[in-house]
C-alpha cells in the first residue's frame, strides 16, 4: 500500500500490508485511520500518518466477503463469509453491533460491491442486501425468506416483513425510503410485492416479468406485467391502477423513471425503441428510433440536474453512436467508437466522456468545452468527484490514478481575461460555443463582488408580464386568421424550450381542438428546439452565481428563484439554490 500527500503529490510511505492484492480500502472520517481488505478476505486496520498496523477489536485479523463505509467514515460494516454482519468503530476497531442471519449459508460467488453485492447460496437463490438511500436502514432477506429491516446505527430490527414468496431475489427502496419493493417467485411465477414504510402495509401484489421501478417519491410503481405487451403504472399511495401502457410483446430491456418521477422511459427488447410517457396523464411524450429502425443498443441514465439521457448505437456496430436526451429526442452529441460511457459533473451542467482522452461538453448546448490528451498512457475511466465537486478522479489502464481540477481546466475557476470589459464577457456568455462561454464565466468569477453587482443589473426574476407575451401567442393559435395562427406557431417554436412547463400546462387544461393540435405540433418538435442567445446567457449566469457561492450571490439567486414558477429560468435558479444550500450543510456537518 502506498500513501501520497495531496498537496505536493509526493509519496509519504509504502509498506507491505497484505500477502495478496488489496481489493478494498475505507478511510476514517478524520483521515487518520484506514481499513483494508485483500482478495482472500482478510481485513486489517492501519494508522495513516505512520503506516503502522492497528489491532481490530479482538486483536485478530477479521475475514469478510465485503466491507461497507457507514456514518461518513466513523464506522464500517463487514459481512463475514458466514453472512454475519458486524458494525465496527473505524477509529478503535471494536465491534459496535452484530447481525447474525441464523443458519450459516454456503457462499459460492460474490458479485459487485457495496449495495450491489450478490450472494449465491446452496439453493441457487440470489440474495441482495439493500441499504436505504439515507444509509440508516439495511434490508436483508433472512434464511426463512422473510425481509429483515435493520437500523444500522442501533443494531435493532425495525421491521420483519413476511414476503409470502418462495424465493425473494431483489429488494428496492424508493428514493425517499417510504416504500420497499421485493421481487420473488411463487410456483415458478415471478411475483412483485410493494410495502409502505415504516409500518410495512402491503400496497401491491401481482405477477411481474422482472423489470420494475419505483418513482423517487415512492408513490408510483411501474412494472412489466405477465400479460404480454403491457406496462402497468400502479398508484402505491392510493392502492389503485393508474394506467396500462402498450409496449412490444417481446418485453423490455430497460425501465426507469425520469427526474422527479414525472416521466417514465422504457427500452424495448425486440426493436430497441425507447418510449417516454407522462406519468400523470399516461400520454406518450416521445419515441426514439434509429434511422430505418436500426437502433440496437441503449443505456438510460439520469443526471443530478434533471436530464435523462441514452447512449444509443444506430447501426449495431461501433461506428455510429449518439448521446440523446430521452425526453426530447434531441441529440446532445455524437460519440466516438471508444468513448461510449458518459458521466455528469455534480451540478449536472457539464458532460464528461472518457476513453483514450478526457472530453468535457456543456449540457445546455452539447458543444465541446475542452478535450484533454495525455495524463494517462492509454485508456482512462472516470471514477468520481470529491465531495465539493472540484476534483475529478480518473483511473488509467497504466495503473495510475490522477486527480484533476476540472473547473480550472474548463476555464471556470476564476482566471482573469486580461483587460476585457465586462460587457464583452457578458456577450461571450451568450455564445453557442461553450469553449467561449466558460472562460468568460471564469473571468467574472475572478472578481466575485463586481460580478454579482454586474449580474444584479442584468438578471432578474421572470414576471407575469414576461409570461403574458407567451399567453398572447397561445391565444393566437386559436385565431380565426390562418396567417396569425402560423405566425404564433413559428414564434412559439423559438420559445418553446424556455417556456415548456407553461405550454404543457396549457395542453393539460382542455384547450380547443385547433389550439391542442398546433400546441402538440410545437411540443413534438422538441428535437428542433434551441436556446435563444439571451436565455443561454441567463442560464449560465445562474450557474455562475452558484459557483461564486457568496452571500450576495445567494441573495441574487433567491431573487431569481422567486419568479414565475412556470418559467425555466425560475426552475433552474431554485435547483441551483437548493444544491448550494445542501453543499453548505454538508460542509458544516461533515459525515452526516
C-alpha positions as CSV (number, residue, x, y, z in Angstrom):
1,X,0.0,0.0,0.0
2,X,1.3,3.4,-0.9
3,X,0.3,6.8,0.5
4,X,0.7,10.2,-1.2
5,X,0.3,13.8,0.0
6,X,-2.4,15.6,-2.0
7,X,-0.7,19.0,-1.5
8,X,2.6,18.2,-3.2
9,X,1.9,14.8,-4.8
10,X,4.9,13.2,-3.0
11,X,4.8,9.7,-1.7
12,X,4.7,9.6,2.1
13,X,5.3,5.9,2.8
14,X,4.8,2.4,1.4
15,X,4.6,-0.9,3.1
16,X,3.5,-4.5,2.5
17,X,0.1,-4.6,4.0
18,X,-1.2,-8.0,2.8
19,X,0.3,-11.1,1.2
20,X,-2.3,-11.0,-1.6
21,X,-3.7,-8.0,-3.6
22,X,-5.7,-5.4,-1.7
23,X,-9.2,-5.0,-3.1
24,X,-11.0,-2.6,-0.8
25,X,-10.0,0.4,1.5
26,X,-12.0,2.7,3.7
27,X,-10.7,5.9,5.3
28,X,-12.0,7.1,8.7
29,X,-13.8,10.4,8.8
30,X,-10.8,12.2,10.2
31,X,-8.4,10.6,7.7
32,X,-6.1,9.1,10.4
33,X,-7.2,5.5,10.2
34,X,-7.6,3.1,7.3
35,X,-9.3,-0.3,6.9
36,X,-8.2,-2.6,4.1
37,X,-9.4,-6.0,2.7
38,X,-7.5,-8.3,0.5
39,X,-8.7,-10.8,-2.1
40,X,-8.6,-13.6,0.5
41,X,-11.0,-11.7,2.7
42,X,-8.5,-10.6,5.5
43,X,-9.4,-7.2,7.0
44,X,-6.7,-5.1,8.7
45,X,-6.6,-1.6,10.2
46,X,-3.8,1.0,9.8
47,X,-2.6,4.3,11.2
48,X,-2.4,6.6,8.1
49,X,0.3,9.1,9.3
50,X,2.8,6.4,10.2
51,X,1.6,3.3,8.3
52,X,1.7,1.2,11.5
53,X,-0.8,-1.6,11.8
54,X,-3.6,-1.2,14.4
55,X,-5.5,-4.0,16.0
56,X,-9.2,-4.8,15.5
57,X,-11.4,-5.1,18.5
58,X,-10.4,-8.6,19.4
59,X,-6.8,-8.2,18.2
60,X,-7.0,-10.8,15.5
61,X,-7.4,-10.3,11.7
62,X,-11.1,-10.4,10.6
63,X,-12.3,-12.1,7.5
64,X,-15.0,-10.6,5.4
65,X,-16.5,-11.0,1.9
66,X,-17.3,-7.3,1.7
67,X,-16.8,-4.1,3.7
68,X,-19.0,-1.0,3.5
69,X,-18.4,2.5,5.0
70,X,-21.1,3.8,7.4
71,X,-21.9,7.1,9.1
72,X,-19.5,9.2,7.0
73,X,-16.4,7.1,7.8
74,X,-17.0,6.8,11.6
75,X,-17.7,3.1,11.3
76,X,-17.8,0.3,8.7
77,X,-19.8,-2.8,8.1
78,X,-18.0,-6.1,7.4
79,X,-20.1,-9.0,6.0
80,X,-18.5,-12.3,7.0
81,X,-18.3,-15.4,5.0
82,X,-21.0,-17.0,7.2
83,X,-23.2,-13.9,6.4
84,X,-22.7,-12.5,9.9
85,X,-22.6,-8.7,9.6
86,X,-20.5,-6.7,12.1
87,X,-20.5,-2.9,12.6
88,X,-17.1,-1.8,13.8
89,X,-15.9,1.6,15.0
90,X,-13.3,2.7,12.4
91,X,-11.2,4.6,15.0
92,X,-11.0,1.8,17.6
93,X,-11.8,-1.3,15.6
94,X,-14.2,-2.6,18.2
95,X,-17.4,-4.3,17.3
96,X,-20.4,-2.0,17.9
97,X,-23.2,-4.1,16.6
98,X,-23.6,-7.6,15.2
99,X,-26.2,-9.1,12.9
100,X,-26.4,-12.9,12.8
101,X,-28.6,-14.3,10.0
102,X,-29.2,-17.7,11.6
103,X,-28.1,-20.9,9.9
104,X,-24.8,-20.3,8.0
105,X,-25.1,-20.5,4.3
106,X,-22.5,-21.6,1.7
107,X,-21.3,-18.7,-0.4
108,X,-20.4,-19.7,-3.9
109,X,-19.7,-16.3,-5.5
110,X,-19.7,-12.6,-4.7
111,X,-20.6,-10.2,-7.4
112,X,-20.2,-6.4,-7.3
113,X,-19.5,-4.4,-4.2
114,X,-21.4,-2.5,-1.6
115,X,-25.2,-2.4,-2.2
116,X,-24.9,-4.4,-5.4
117,X,-23.4,-7.5,-3.6
118,X,-25.0,-10.8,-4.6
119,X,-24.6,-13.9,-2.6
120,X,-25.3,-17.3,-4.2
121,X,-26.3,-19.9,-1.5
122,X,-26.8,-23.6,-1.8
123,X,-30.4,-23.4,-3.1
124,X,-29.2,-21.3,-6.1
125,X,-31.2,-18.4,-4.6
126,X,-29.9,-14.9,-5.1
127,X,-29.9,-12.6,-2.0
128,X,-29.1,-8.8,-2.3
129,X,-28.8,-6.7,0.9
130,X,-30.2,-3.3,0.1
131,X,-29.4,-0.2,2.1
132,X,-31.8,2.7,2.1
133,X,-30.7,5.9,0.4
134,X,-30.0,7.7,3.7
135,X,-27.8,4.8,4.8
136,X,-29.7,4.2,8.0
137,X,-31.6,1.1,7.2
138,X,-30.5,-2.2,5.8
139,X,-32.9,-4.7,4.2
140,X,-31.8,-8.3,4.3
141,X,-33.5,-11.5,3.1
142,X,-33.1,-13.9,6.0
143,X,-32.9,-17.7,5.9
144,X,-36.7,-18.1,6.2
145,X,-37.3,-15.9,3.1
146,X,-38.7,-13.0,5.1
147,X,-37.3,-9.5,4.9
148,X,-35.5,-8.0,8.0
149,X,-35.2,-4.2,8.2
150,X,-32.3,-3.3,10.5
151,X,-31.4,0.1,12.0
152,X,-27.7,0.2,11.2
153,X,-26.8,2.7,13.9
154,X,-28.6,1.0,16.9
155,X,-28.4,-2.6,15.6
156,X,-32.1,-3.1,16.3
157,X,-34.5,-4.7,14.0
158,X,-37.0,-2.1,12.8
159,X,-39.4,-4.4,11.0
160,X,-39.9,-8.0,9.9
161,X,-41.9,-8.5,6.6
162,X,-43.2,-11.9,5.6
163,X,-42.9,-11.9,1.8
164,X,-45.1,-15.0,1.4
165,X,-42.9,-15.9,-1.6
166,X,-40.8,-19.0,-2.0
167,X,-37.7,-17.1,-3.1
168,X,-37.0,-13.4,-2.9
169,X,-34.3,-12.2,-5.3
170,X,-34.3,-8.4,-5.4
171,X,-35.0,-5.5,-3.0
172,X,-35.5,-1.9,-3.9
173,X,-36.1,1.2,-1.7
174,X,-37.8,4.3,-3.1
175,X,-35.5,7.3,-3.1
176,X,-37.3,8.8,-0.1
177,X,-37.4,5.5,1.7
178,X,-41.1,5.4,2.2
179,X,-41.7,2.2,0.1
180,X,-39.9,-1.1,-0.4
181,X,-40.3,-3.4,-3.3
182,X,-39.4,-7.1,-3.5
183,X,-39.2,-9.5,-6.5
184,X,-39.6,-13.2,-5.9
185,X,-41.2,-16.4,-7.1
186,X,-44.3,-18.5,-6.3
187,X,-44.5,-21.8,-8.1
188,X,-42.3,-20.7,-11.0
189,X,-44.1,-17.4,-11.4
190,X,-42.3,-14.1,-10.8
191,X,-44.2,-12.0,-8.2
192,X,-43.7,-8.4,-7.1
193,X,-44.8,-7.0,-3.8
194,X,-44.6,-3.4,-2.5
195,X,-44.9,-2.3,1.1
196,X,-45.4,1.1,2.6
197,X,-42.8,2.0,5.3
198,X,-42.3,2.3,8.2
199,X,-45.2,0.0,9.1
200,X,-45.0,-2.4,6.3
201,X,-48.5,-2.3,4.9
202,X,-48.8,-4.3,1.6
203,X,-49.7,-1.9,-1.2
204,X,-49.3,-4.1,-4.3
205,X,-49.0,-7.8,-5.1
206,X,-49.0,-9.2,-8.6
207,X,-47.1,-11.1,-11.3
208,X,-44.1,-9.3,-12.9
209,X,-41.9,-10.3,-15.8
210,X,-38.9,-9.0,-14.0
211,X,-38.4,-5.3,-14.7
212,X,-39.8,-2.7,-12.3
213,X,-39.0,0.7,-10.8
214,X,-40.4,3.0,-8.1
215,X,-40.8,6.7,-8.6
216,X,-38.5,8.8,-6.4
217,X,-41.3,9.7,-4.0
218,X,-42.4,6.1,-3.8
219,X,-45.9,6.8,-4.8
220,X,-45.9,5.2,-8.3
221,X,-44.8,1.7,-9.3
222,X,-44.0,0.8,-12.9
223,X,-43.7,-2.9,-13.8
224,X,-43.7,-5.1,-16.8
225,X,-46.8,-7.4,-16.2
226,X,-47.1,-11.1,-17.0
227,X,-49.6,-10.0,-19.7
228,X,-47.6,-9.6,-22.9
229,X,-47.3,-6.1,-24.3
230,X,-48.4,-4.3,-21.1
231,X,-46.6,-1.9,-18.8
232,X,-48.6,-1.2,-15.6
233,X,-48.4,2.1,-13.6
234,X,-49.8,1.4,-10.1
235,X,-50.6,4.2,-7.6
236,X,-49.0,2.9,-4.4
237,X,-50.3,5.8,-2.3
238,X,-53.9,5.2,-3.2
239,X,-53.7,1.4,-3.9
240,X,-55.2,1.6,-7.4
241,X,-54.2,1.2,-11.0
242,X,-53.3,4.3,-12.8
243,X,-52.6,3.3,-16.4
244,X,-51.8,0.4,-18.7
245,X,-49.3,1.4,-21.3
246,X,-48.7,-0.6,-24.6
247,X,-45.2,-2.0,-25.2
248,X,-43.8,-4.6,-27.6
249,X,-45.0,-8.1,-26.7
250,X,-41.4,-9.3,-26.6
251,X,-40.8,-7.3,-23.4
252,X,-38.4,-4.6,-22.1
253,X,-34.7,-4.3,-21.8
254,X,-34.7,-1.1,-19.7
255,X,-37.1,0.7,-17.5
256,X,-36.6,3.8,-15.4
257,X,-38.4,6.9,-14.0
258,X,-37.2,10.2,-15.2
259,X,-36.0,13.1,-12.9
260,X,-38.7,14.0,-10.3
261,X,-40.8,10.9,-11.3
262,X,-42.8,13.0,-13.8
263,X,-41.8,10.8,-16.8
264,X,-41.1,7.1,-17.4
265,X,-38.8,5.7,-20.1
266,X,-38.8,2.1,-21.4
267,X,-36.5,0.4,-23.9
268,X,-38.0,-2.4,-26.0
269,X,-36.1,-5.7,-26.1
270,X,-37.2,-6.5,-29.7
271,X,-36.7,-3.4,-31.8
272,X,-34.8,-1.3,-29.2
273,X,-37.2,1.6,-29.4
274,X,-37.2,3.9,-26.4
275,X,-40.6,5.2,-25.4
276,X,-41.3,8.0,-22.9
277,X,-44.6,8.7,-21.2
278,X,-46.0,11.4,-19.0
279,X,-46.7,9.7,-15.6
280,X,-49.6,12.0,-14.7
281,X,-51.6,11.6,-18.0
282,X,-50.2,8.3,-19.5
283,X,-49.6,10.2,-22.7
284,X,-46.6,9.2,-24.8
285,X,-44.3,12.1,-25.0
286,X,-41.5,10.8,-27.2
287,X,-40.3,7.7,-29.1
288,X,-36.7,7.3,-30.1
289,X,-36.0,5.0,-33.0
290,X,-32.9,4.6,-35.1
291,X,-32.6,5.5,-38.7
292,X,-34.6,3.0,-40.6
293,X,-35.3,1.1,-37.4
294,X,-31.6,0.4,-36.8
295,X,-31.4,1.5,-33.2
296,X,-29.8,-1.5,-31.4
297,X,-28.4,-0.5,-28.1
298,X,-29.4,1.8,-25.2
299,X,-28.0,3.0,-21.9
300,X,-30.5,5.0,-19.9
301,X,-29.1,7.3,-17.2
302,X,-30.3,10.2,-15.1
303,X,-28.3,13.3,-14.3
304,X,-28.4,15.1,-11.0
305,X,-29.7,18.2,-12.8
306,X,-32.8,16.7,-14.4
307,X,-31.5,15.4,-17.7
308,X,-32.5,11.9,-18.8
309,X,-30.0,10.6,-21.4
310,X,-29.5,7.5,-23.5
311,X,-26.3,6.4,-25.4
312,X,-27.6,4.7,-28.5
313,X,-26.0,2.7,-31.3
314,X,-27.6,3.5,-34.6
315,X,-26.2,0.6,-36.7
316,X,-25.5,-2.2,-34.3
317,X,-21.7,-1.6,-34.7
318,X,-19.1,0.6,-33.1
319,X,-19.2,3.2,-35.9
320,X,-22.3,5.3,-35.2
321,X,-23.2,6.3,-31.6
322,X,-25.3,9.2,-30.4
323,X,-26.0,10.6,-26.9
324,X,-29.6,11.7,-26.8
325,X,-32.0,13.5,-24.5
326,X,-34.7,10.8,-23.9
327,X,-37.4,13.3,-23.1
328,X,-37.0,15.4,-26.3
329,X,-35.1,13.1,-28.6
330,X,-32.5,15.8,-29.2
331,X,-29.0,14.6,-30.0
332,X,-26.6,16.0,-27.4
333,X,-23.5,15.0,-29.2
334,X,-22.1,12.2,-31.3
335,X,-19.9,9.6,-29.5
336,X,-16.7,8.1,-30.8
337,X,-16.3,4.3,-31.0
338,X,-14.0,4.3,-27.9
339,X,-16.0,6.9,-26.0
340,X,-19.4,5.5,-25.3
341,X,-19.5,5.9,-21.5
342,X,-20.5,9.2,-20.1
343,X,-20.7,10.9,-16.7
344,X,-22.1,14.2,-15.3
345,X,-20.5,16.8,-13.2
346,X,-22.0,17.1,-9.6
347,X,-24.2,20.0,-10.8
348,X,-25.3,18.1,-14.0
349,X,-24.3,21.0,-16.2
350,X,-21.1,19.5,-17.7
351,X,-20.9,16.2,-19.5
352,X,-17.7,14.1,-19.2
353,X,-16.7,11.5,-21.7
354,X,-13.8,9.1,-21.1
355,X,-11.9,6.8,-23.4
356,X,-8.4,7.4,-24.8
357,X,-8.8,11.1,-23.7
358,X,-10.9,13.2,-21.4
359,X,-13.6,15.3,-23.1
360,X,-15.8,18.0,-21.4
361,X,-19.1,19.1,-23.1
362,X,-21.8,21.6,-21.9
363,X,-25.2,20.0,-21.4
364,X,-27.0,23.2,-22.5
365,X,-25.6,23.2,-26.0
366,X,-23.8,19.9,-26.3
367,X,-20.7,21.8,-27.6
368,X,-17.2,20.8,-26.5
369,X,-15.6,22.8,-23.7
370,X,-12.2,21.1,-23.8
371,X,-10.5,17.9,-24.7
372,X,-7.5,16.7,-22.7
373,X,-4.9,14.5,-24.3
374,X,-2.2,12.9,-22.1
375,X,-2.1,12.3,-18.4
376,X,-2.6,8.6,-18.7
377,X,-0.7,6.3,-21.1
378,X,-3.6,4.5,-22.7
379,X,-7.4,4.4,-21.9
380,X,-8.8,6.0,-18.8
381,X,-12.0,5.8,-16.8
382,X,-13.8,8.4,-14.7
383,X,-14.1,7.2,-11.1
384,X,-15.8,10.1,-9.3
385,X,-15.7,13.6,-7.8
386,X,-14.6,15.0,-4.5
387,X,-17.5,16.0,-2.1
388,X,-17.2,19.7,-3.0
389,X,-17.2,18.8,-6.7
390,X,-13.9,20.5,-7.6
391,X,-11.6,17.4,-8.1
392,X,-12.2,14.7,-10.6
393,X,-10.5,11.3,-10.2
394,X,-9.6,9.1,-13.2
395,X,-8.0,5.7,-13.3
396,X,-5.9,4.5,-16.3
397,X,-5.0,1.3,-17.9
398,X,-1.4,2.3,-17.0
399,X,-2.4,1.5,-13.3
400,X,-2.2,5.2,-12.2
401,X,-4.9,7.4,-10.6
402,X,-4.9,11.1,-11.4
403,X,-6.8,14.0,-9.7
404,X,-7.9,16.9,-11.9
405,X,-9.0,20.4,-11.1
406,X,-11.6,20.1,-13.8
407,X,-13.2,23.5,-13.3
408,X,-9.8,25.2,-13.8
409,X,-9.2,23.1,-17.0
410,X,-12.6,24.2,-18.3
411,X,-11.9,27.9,-17.5
412,X,-14.4,28.1,-14.6
413,X,-12.0,28.6,-11.7
414,X,-11.6,32.4,-12.0
415,X,-8.9,33.3,-14.5
416,X,-8.9,37.0,-15.5
417,X,-9.1,37.5,-19.2
418,X,-6.7,40.5,-19.5
419,X,-8.3,43.9,-19.6
420,X,-11.5,42.9,-21.3
421,X,-14.7,44.8,-20.4
422,X,-17.4,43.0,-18.5
423,X,-19.8,43.9,-21.3
424,X,-17.6,41.8,-23.7
425,X,-17.6,38.9,-21.2
426,X,-21.4,39.2,-20.9
427,X,-21.6,39.0,-24.7
428,X,-19.4,35.9,-24.7
429,X,-21.7,34.2,-22.2
430,X,-24.4,34.2,-24.9
431,X,-22.2,32.2,-27.3
432,X,-23.4,28.9,-28.7
433,X,-19.9,27.6,-28.1
434,X,-19.2,26.6,-24.6
435,X,-15.4,26.9,-25.2
436,X,-16.1,30.7,-25.4
437,X,-18.7,31.0,-22.7
438,X,-16.9,29.0,-19.9
439,X,-13.7,31.3,-19.8
440,X,-16.0,34.3,-19.7
441,X,-17.7,32.9,-16.7
442,X,-14.4,32.2,-15.1
443,X,-13.3,35.8,-15.7
444,X,-16.4,37.0,-13.9
445,X,-15.7,34.6,-11.1
446,X,-12.2,36.0,-10.6
447,X,-13.9,39.2,-9.2
448,X,-16.9,37.9,-7.4
449,X,-18.1,41.1,-5.8
450,X,-18.0,43.1,-9.0
451,X,-19.5,40.1,-10.9
452,X,-22.6,39.9,-8.6
453,X,-23.1,43.7,-8.8
454,X,-23.0,43.4,-12.6
455,X,-25.3,40.5,-12.8
456,X,-27.8,42.2,-10.5
457,X,-28.3,44.8,-13.2
458,X,-28.8,42.3,-16.0
459,X,-30.5,39.3,-14.3
460,X,-33.9,39.4,-12.6
461,X,-36.9,37.2,-11.9
462,X,-39.3,36.2,-14.6
463,X,-42.5,38.2,-14.1
464,X,-46.1,37.8,-15.1
465,X,-45.6,40.4,-17.8
466,X,-42.9,38.2,-19.4
467,X,-45.4,35.3,-19.5
468,X,-48.2,37.5,-20.9
469,X,-46.4,37.6,-24.3
470,X,-46.4,33.8,-24.4
471,X,-50.0,33.7,-23.5
472,X,-50.9,36.1,-26.3
473,X,-49.1,33.7,-28.7
474,X,-51.1,30.8,-27.2
475,X,-54.4,32.7,-27.8
476,X,-53.2,33.5,-31.3
477,X,-53.0,29.7,-32.0
478,X,-56.8,29.7,-31.8
479,X,-57.3,32.8,-34.0
480,X,-59.7,32.8,-37.0
481,X,-56.9,34.1,-39.2
482,X,-54.7,31.4,-40.7
483,X,-51.7,33.8,-41.1
484,X,-51.9,34.7,-37.4
485,X,-52.0,31.1,-36.3
486,X,-49.0,30.3,-38.5
487,X,-47.0,33.2,-37.1
488,X,-47.8,32.2,-33.5
489,X,-46.7,28.6,-34.1
490,X,-43.5,29.8,-35.6
491,X,-42.8,32.2,-32.7
492,X,-43.6,29.5,-30.1
493,X,-41.3,27.1,-31.8
494,X,-38.4,29.5,-31.0
495,X,-39.5,30.0,-27.3
496,X,-40.8,26.5,-26.5
497,X,-37.7,25.3,-24.7
498,X,-37.7,28.3,-22.4
499,X,-41.5,28.0,-21.7
500,X,-42.1,24.3,-21.9
501,X,-43.7,24.0,-18.5
502,X,-46.2,26.7,-19.4
503,X,-47.0,25.1,-22.8
504,X,-47.6,21.7,-21.2
505,X,-49.8,23.2,-18.6
506,X,-51.9,24.8,-21.3
507,X,-52.1,21.5,-23.1
508,X,-53.5,19.8,-20.0
509,X,-56.2,22.5,-19.4
510,X,-58.6,21.0,-22.1
511,X,-58.0,23.6,-24.9
512,X,-59.9,23.8,-28.1
513,X,-59.1,21.3,-30.8
514,X,-57.2,23.7,-33.1
515,X,-55.1,25.0,-30.2
516,X,-54.4,21.5,-29.0
517,X,-53.3,20.3,-32.5
518,X,-50.9,23.2,-33.0
519,X,-49.5,23.0,-29.5
520,X,-48.9,19.3,-29.8
521,X,-47.0,20.0,-33.0
522,X,-44.8,22.5,-31.3
523,X,-44.1,20.2,-28.3
524,X,-43.5,17.1,-30.5
525,X,-40.8,19.1,-32.4
526,X,-38.7,19.2,-29.2
527,X,-35.6,17.8,-31.1
528,X,-35.6,21.0,-33.1
529,X,-35.7,23.4,-30.1
530,X,-32.8,25.7,-29.4
531,X,-32.0,28.1,-26.6
532,X,-32.1,31.7,-27.6
533,X,-28.7,33.5,-27.0
534,X,-30.3,35.7,-24.2
535,X,-31.7,32.6,-22.5
536,X,-28.3,30.8,-22.8
537,X,-26.6,33.8,-21.1
538,X,-29.2,34.0,-18.3
539,X,-28.9,30.2,-17.5
540,X,-25.1,30.5,-17.5
541,X,-25.5,33.5,-15.1
542,X,-27.4,31.2,-12.7
543,X,-24.6,28.7,-12.9
544,X,-22.0,31.5,-12.3
545,X,-23.9,32.6,-9.2
546,X,-23.8,29.1,-7.9
547,X,-20.1,28.9,-8.5
548,X,-19.4,32.2,-6.7
549,X,-21.4,31.0,-3.7
550,X,-21.1,34.2,-1.7
551,X,-23.9,35.6,0.5
552,X,-24.5,38.3,-2.2
553,X,-24.7,35.7,-5.0
554,X,-27.1,33.6,-2.9
555,X,-29.3,36.6,-2.3
556,X,-29.5,37.2,-6.1
557,X,-30.2,33.6,-6.7
558,X,-33.1,33.8,-4.2
559,X,-34.4,36.8,-6.1
560,X,-34.4,35.0,-9.5
561,X,-35.9,31.8,-7.9
562,X,-38.9,33.9,-6.7
563,X,-40.0,34.4,-10.3
564,X,-42.9,32.8,-12.2
565,X,-42.9,29.0,-11.3
566,X,-43.7,28.0,-14.9
567,X,-40.5,29.6,-16.3
568,X,-37.4,27.5,-17.0
569,X,-35.1,30.2,-15.5
570,X,-37.0,30.1,-12.2
571,X,-36.8,26.4,-12.0
572,X,-33.1,26.4,-12.7
573,X,-32.5,29.1,-10.1
574,X,-34.4,27.1,-7.5
575,X,-32.5,23.9,-8.3
576,X,-29.2,25.8,-8.0
577,X,-30.2,27.4,-4.7
578,X,-31.2,24.0,-3.2
579,X,-28.0,22.4,-4.3
580,X,-25.9,25.3,-3.0
581,X,-27.6,25.1,0.5
582,X,-27.1,21.3,0.6
583,X,-23.4,21.7,-0.1
584,X,-23.2,24.3,2.7
585,X,-24.9,21.9,5.1
586,X,-22.6,19.0,4.2
587,X,-19.6,21.3,4.9
588,X,-21.0,22.5,8.2
589,X,-21.8,18.9,9.3
590,X,-19.4,16.5,7.6
591,X,-20.2,12.9,7.8
592,X,-23.9,13.5,8.5
